[in-house]
Amino acid sequence: MPRRPDWMASMFSRLPYQASPANRHHGASGYRNLYPFTLPSLGSLLYWKLSALWRQSPDHRPEMIPVCSGDAPALRANQQRASVTWLGHASSFIQLAGLNILIDPVLSPRVSPFRHLGPKRQVALPLDLPDLPRIDLVLLTHLHYDHLDFPTLQRLAAQEGEAPDVIVPLGMSRAVRAAGIPAAKITELDWWQACGHGPVQILLTPAHHWSNRGPWGDMNQALWGGFLLEGAGLKVWFPGDTGYRAELFHEIGLHIGPVDFALLPIGAYEPRKIMRAQHVNPEEAVRIFKHVAARKAWAVHWGTFILTDEPIQQPMAELAMALREQDVSATDFMLPAIGETIWLSH
């Protein structure tokens, strides 16, 4: 039977939204974007989904997605070298300054409040929690199911020793507590706020997106964003889910660039009429690469779950075309295999 939707638990522990009038992204009834947009109406979303019943199905080819088994022994043995491992979609495992960090860990078979309904993992999970060293820190960018996974958080809360520390945007602690993480382990940040975790500094950067967990009542009651990690002389950045606004990423680039390594989303972008304001496509991801003067980047947020209309393998071809058109080398903005590790230091 379907499991109890986790939004029920998170709603029961909900805190009232509290705005700070000094911040223009704090609206009267919820957080808002610096460059506001209107989400598609319920009618247009229903038409999009129902029209799929008579449209020709996209030619999804998960077998084309590059996957490797991962190097679990090397990751478990590593003490000091900086590394990034892509676990699929938005989930990444980062080792920086001796810390083991997970960003948006979603290690379940589906991204859904239900066990047997919702988008299903299309490729095998390359590494699971038992394959990794004990996790010190978890960073969560927003409430959506493909970024915040209750079963994964529940497993992390029960890891040997103690639960990891969790850093989230404002308003997300209620959902994280409902997943079993103790309140004392949770830190909330507003855009451009930073905190330290041992030798690593974490900064929450703005994003152009939105947030909810349940079907009603919690729209934009929690903030969304990206994370910049600084440690061991390196800057690693993940922008989170975001639409493209040149002004926004120009500002972010002025604050954080140049970035040593960026994890840039390239998937879940069709149809553009609906997705443009909330997810970048490969061409826009390359623009963001330039805005933040990234020295190296990996393409993420694709190849794992079928969330939108483009074939699951399409972002690969569109990224290659965007790199040629914008004169960026494929050795600088790379297409990793799911499970692959890149070592950022010796």
N, C-alpha and C positions, 0 to 999 in steps of 0.2 A: 504493500500500500504506500501511497505517497507520504513522505514524511511531513510533519507539521511545518508549514511555511515559516522560515526563520524571521520574516518581518514581523510576525505576531509578537515574538519575544522582544524584538528590538523596540517595537512600538510601546509595549508595556513599560519599558524602562526609559521612555522618552523624557527629555528635559525641555522646558520651554525655550524657544528661540530667543536669544538675547542679542539685540543689535548694538553696534557701536556707531553712533551718528558720525563720528570722525572718519569712518572708512566708507568710501563710496560704493564698495561692493556689499555693504550691509544694508539691505533694503528694509522696508517697514515690516514685511511679513516673512522674509527669508533672504538668503544670500543671493547675489546676482552677479552677472558678468560685468566686466569693465566696459564691454561693448555689447549691450544687451541684444538678445534675439528671442523670438517667439518659437517655442517648441511646436512641432506639427500638431494639428488638432487630432483628437481621438478618431474623427471620421477619416482623415487622410491616412492615419496609421492603419485603421481597419481595412481601408481600401487597398493599401499597399500589401498587407498580409493576405487578404482574401483573393486579390487579383493573381497572386502566385499560384492559385489553384488552376487557373486556365492559361497562365503564361508558360512558355517553354522553360523547363527547369534548367538552371545554369549547369554547365558541364564541370562539376566539382571533381577534382582529381587529387585526393589526398596522397596517393602514392607518389606524386611529384614533389611533395614537401620533403626537404632535406632533414633527416633525423639521424642522430648518433646516440650511442648508448651512454655517453657521459663518462667522465673519469672520476668515479666516486673515491677510489683509494687516494688519488692525488689531492682531492679536495679535503678529505678527512685528515690527511697528514699535514696539510698546509698550515703553517702558523703565522707567517708574516707577508708572504707575497700577495699582491693585489690581484684579484681575479674577478671575472664576471662570467656567469653561466646562465644561458637562456633556457628556461624550463618549459617554454611554450606560451603563446599569447602574451600577456603582460607580465607574467611571472618570471622573476630573475633572482638568482642567488649571487650575492656579492660578498667577497672577502676583502676587507679594507682595514689596514692598521691593526690586524689581529682580530677583528670582529667578523662574525658570521651574520649576514644580513639578508633578509628576504624582502623583496618588493612585490606587493600584490599577489601573494601566494595563493593560487587556485590549482589544487592538485586533485580535485574530484573528477569523476567521469562526466558530469554535466555542470553547466552554469545555469542554475535554476533553483527555485525554492522547493522543487519536487524531485524525488529520487528517479522517477521514470518518465518525466516530461522535461522538455526544454532542450536547448542546444547541447549536443553530445560531442565529447572529445573525438576528433577524427584521426589522430595519430597517437601512438603509445606514449605514455608519460615516461620520459627518459630516466629521470631520477626522482625518487620519492624521499620523504623525510628520513627514513632509516638509512638512506644512502649518504646523507649529508651530515656534517658535524653538528653539534648542538647549536641551535639558533640563539643568538644574543639579542637581535633586534629585528622587528618587523615594521615596514613602512606601508601604509595603506593610503591610496590616493583618493578614493571616494567609495560610495556605498553600493554601486552597481554590482550585480551578481558575478560578472566576469572579472571583477577586481577584488571583491571581498567575499570570501567563501567560508561560511560557518563551519562546515566539517573540517576544513584545513586548520582554522583557528582553534577549534576544539582540540585537535590533535596537538597543536603547538602548546596550548595551555597545559596539556598533560605530559609534556616532554619531561624526561628525567631531570631532576634538579628543581628547576622552577620555570615558570612561564617566561617567555621572552618579554622584553620591553617593547611597547608598540607606540608608534608615533603616527598621528592622524590629523587631518584638518579639523577645524572647529565643528562641534556638533556630532562627531562620529563615535564618541566614546560610549554612548548608550548601546549602539549595535555591537561594539567590540566587547563590552561587558556581558551582553546577552550571549555572546559566543563562548564565554567562560574565562576571559582574561580579567584578572583582578584590576580594580580601579587604580590601585597604587602603581600599576605597571603601565598606565596609559598617559601619554602626553598629547595635548591638543595644541595645534599651531594655527595662527592666522597667516594669510599671505605675507610674505617677507619676514615672518618671524623665524628665529633659529633657536636650536637648543644643542647642547653637547651630549654625546654619549661616549664617555672615555675619550679616546684620541680622535674621534670623528665628530665633525660639526654637520648638522642637518638643517637645511633651509627649505621652507615651503614656498614654492614659486607659484604664481597665478596660472590658471588654465582657463580655456574658453569651453565650458561644459555645463553640466547640471547634475543634480543628485536626487535620488529617492531610493527607498527600499521596499515600501509597501505600496498597495494599489491606491491609497488615498492618505491625505493628512500629513505626509512628511516631505512633500516636494520642496527641495532646496532648503530644508531645515538644517542640513549639514553641508559644509563647504567641500570643495573639490580642489585639486591642485597637483603639482609635481614636486619632486624632491631633488635637491642638490646635496650630494655628499662630498665633504672635503676631509681628507686625511692622508697621511703618508705622502704629502706633496702632490696629491692628485685630486681632480674634480670629476665626479661622475654624476650625470644628470639624467633623470627620466621625467618628461613633461607631464605624464599622466594622459588620460583621455582628453583630447582637446580638438576644437576646430581651429582653423587658421585665421589669425588677424595679424597683418604685418606690423601694426602699431604695437600690439602686445608683445610679440616676439622680438621686435627691435628693442623695446624697453628691457625685457628679460636679458637679452644679449648684453646690453650695456651694464647690467648689474652683475652677471655671473660669468661672462665670457672672458677669455677663451676657455672652453670646456675640454678636458682631456679625453673624456669618453662619454658619449651620449647613447641612450637607448631610445630610439625614435619610432613612434607608431606609424605603420604604413597600411593597415588593413581596416576592414569594416567601414567602407566609405560609399557604397552604392545602395540606393539611388542618391545622387548628389543633392537633389531637391530636398530630401529629408535629412541626409547625413552631413551635409557640408558644414553646418554650424557646430557640429559636435565631434566629428572625427576627421582628421586630415587624410588625404590620399598621398601616394608616394611622391608626386610632384611637390606638394606642399611640405612634406617631411624634409625634402632636400632643401627647400627654402629655410626651414627652421635650422637645419644643419649649418647653413651659412650665417643666419642671424646670431647664433651663439658661438660662432667661430670654433666649431668642434674640430678637434684634431683627428679623432676617429669616432665612428658610430656604428651601431648595429641596428638593423631593422627588426622591430618586434611588433606585437599586437596583430598577428596574422598567422595563418597556417595551422590553427589549432581547433577552433570552433567555427561553425558556419553561423554567423550572426546577421549577415546582410546579403545583398544580391550578387555581388561579384563572385565569380568562381574562386574557390579557396586558394588556388595557385596563381591567380591573376596578379596579385601585388608584386610577385617576382619580376614579371615582364615589364610592368609599369615602372618599377623602381629602376630597372636597367635603362629604360628609355629616358626617365627623368634625369638620371645621372649624366647621360650623354648630352642631353639638351642644356643642362646647367653646368657642364664642364667640371664635374666632380668625379674623382676617381673611385672605381668600385673597390679599390684597396683601402680607401679612406671611409666610405660609407658602405659597410659590408652587409652581406646577406648570410647570417649564421645558420647552421643546422640546429634544430631543437635538440638540446642536450650538450651543445658545444660550449667549451670554456675558452676564454681568451685571458692570457696572463698579462697583466698590465705592468708588472715589475719583475725584476730578476731576484 
